[in-house]
Amino acid sequence: LSGCGSFWARVRENERAFAVEKARNQAKRGQCVEALDALDRAEAVMAIDRFAIEAIQTRIRCYEKLGQTELKSAHRR
């Protein structure tokens, strides 16, 4: 059972990395709505651990681009 646990831990880590990478690329291309959706899905199904800071920073940039100043301020805190 421990072998399965470590396998699934690696799978989840790869999923987190992929989700944040996808959101990062979408945000850079100006696809902020899609990037926020990707982050929402990633955070809804997994703890995003070491990617949390980058995810918050991406959200702040996207909310700023979308004119969502209240959400931007909330994520800064």
KEKE-3310 file (N, C-alpha, C; in steps of 0.2 Angstrom, whole numbers, plus 5000, padded with zeros to 4 digits):
npx = (5004:5010:5018:5008:5003:5014:5015:5003:5005:5015:5008:4998:5006:5012:5000:4997:5008:5006:4993:4996:5006:4999:4989:4998:5003:4991:4988:4998:4996:4985:4973:4964:4952:4951:4963:4960:4949:4956:4964:4955:4949:4960:4963:4952:4951:4963:4976:4987:4999:5016:5014:5005:5009:5012:5000:4992:4998:4996:4982:4980:4986:4978:4965:4967:4969:4956:4949:4944:4944:4941:4942:4955:4962:4958:4965:4977:4979)
npy = (4994:5006:5009:5012:5024:5033:5033:5039:5051:5057:5058:5067:5079:5081:5085:5096:5105:5105:5112:5124:5129:5129:5139:5150:5152:5155:5167:5175:5176:5184:5178:5179:5175:5162:5157:5160:5151:5139:5139:5139:5126:5118:5121:5117:5103:5099:5102:5115:5118:5121:5129:5139:5153:5157:5155:5164:5176:5176:5176:5189:5198:5195:5198:5212:5215:5212:5222:5220:5226:5224:5210:5209:5216:5209:5197:5201:5203)
npz = (5000:5003:4992:4982:4988:4987:4974:4970:4976:4969:4957:4960:4963:4951:4944:4950:4947:4933:4932:4938:4929:4917:4920:4923:4910:4903:4909:4905:4892:4892:4894:4906:4912:4909:4915:4929:4930:4929:4940:4950:4948:4950:4964:4970:4970:4975:4987:4985:4989:4988:4977:4980:4983:4970:4963:4970:4967:4953:4952:4958:4948:4937:4942:4943:4929:4925:4931:4943:4957:4971:4973:4970:4980:4991:4989:4990:5004)
capx = (5000:5014:5020:5003:5003:5019:5014:4998:5007:5018:5003:4995:5011:5012:4994:4998:5013:5003:4988:4999:5009:4993:4986:5003:5003:4985:4988:5003:4993:4979:4967:4963:4946:4953:4968:4956:4945:4961:4967:4949:4949:4966:4963:4946:4952:4969:4980:4991:5005:5021:5012:5000:5011:5012:4993:4989:5001:4993:4975:4980:4987:4972:4960:4969:4968:4949:4946:4941:4949:4940:4945:4963:4964:4957:4970:4984:4979)
capy = (5000:5012:5010:5015:5030:5037:5034:5044:5058:5060:5060:5074:5084:5083:5088:5103:5108:5106:5116:5131:5130:5131:5146:5155:5153:5158:5174:5179:5177:5189:5174:5179:5171:5155:5156:5160:5145:5133:5139:5137:5119:5115:5122:5114:5096:5097:5107:5117:5118:5126:5133:5144:5160:5159:5155:5170:5182:5176:5179:5197:5201:5194:5203:5219:5216:5212:5228:5217:5229:5222:5204:5210:5218:5203:5192:5204:5203)
capz = (5000:5003:4985:4979:4991:4985:4967:4969:4978:4963:4952:4962:4962:4943:4942:4953:4943:4927:4933:4939:4923:4912:4923:4921:4902:4901:4911:4901:4885:4893:4895:4913:4914:4909:4920:4935:4930:4930:4947:4954:4947:4954:4971:4972:4970:4978:4991:4980:4993:4986:4971:4983:4982:4963:4962:4973:4963:4946:4953:4959:4941:4933:4944:4941:4922:4924:4934:4949:4962:4977:4974:4970:4987:4996:4988:4993:5011)
cpx = (5004:5017:5015:5002:5008:5018:5009:5000:5011:5014:5000:5000:5012:5006:4994:5002:5010:4998:4991:5003:5004:4990:4991:5003:4997:4985:4993:5000:4986:4973:4965:4957:4948:4958:4965:4952:4950:4963:4961:4948:4954:4965:4957:4947:4959:4972:4986:4998:5010:5019:5007:5002:5010:5004:4990:4991:4997:4985:4975:4981:4981:4966:4961:4967:4960:4945:4942:4945:4947:4943:4953:4965:4963:4962:4977:4985:4981)
cpy = (5006:5014:5014:5023:5035:5038:5040:5051:5061:5062:5067:5080:5086:5087:5095:5107:5110:5112:5123:5133:5133:5138:5151:5157:5157:5166:5178:5180:5182:5185:5173:5175:5164:5153:5155:5153:5139:5133:5137:5129:5116:5116:5118:5106:5094:5103:5109:5118:5123:5130:5139:5151:5162:5159:5162:5176:5182:5178:5187:5200:5200:5198:5210:5220:5216:5218:5225:5220:5226:5215:5204:5212:5213:5198:5195:5203:5195)
cpz = (5000:4996:4981:4982:4988:4977:4966:4971:4973:4958:4954:4962:4955:4941:4944:4949:4936:4927:4934:4932:4918:4914:4921:4914:4900:4903:4907:4894:4886:4894:4903:4916:4914:4914:4927:4936:4932:4937:4951:4954:4951:4961:4974:4973:4973:4982:4986:4983:4991:4980:4974:4982:4975:4961:4964:4968:4956:4947:4954:4952:4937:4935:4943:4933:4921:4927:4941:4955:4969:4978:4974:4977:4992:4995:4990:5000:5013)
residu = (LEU:SER:GLY:CYS:GLY:SER:PHE:TRP:ALA:ARG:VAL:ARG:GLU:ASN:GLU:ARG:ALA:PHE:ALA:VAL:GLU:LYS:ALA:ARG:ASN:GLN:ALA:LYS:ARG:GLY:GLN:CYS:VAL:GLU:ALA:LEU:ASP:ALA:LEU:ASP:ARG:ALA:GLU:ALA:VAL:MET:ALA:ILE:ASP:ARG:PHE:ALA:ILE:GLU:ALA:ILE:GLN:THR:ARG:ILE:ARG:CYS:TYR:GLU:LYS:LEU:GLY:GLN:THR:GLU:LEU:LYS:SER:ALA:HIS:ARG:ARG)
# end
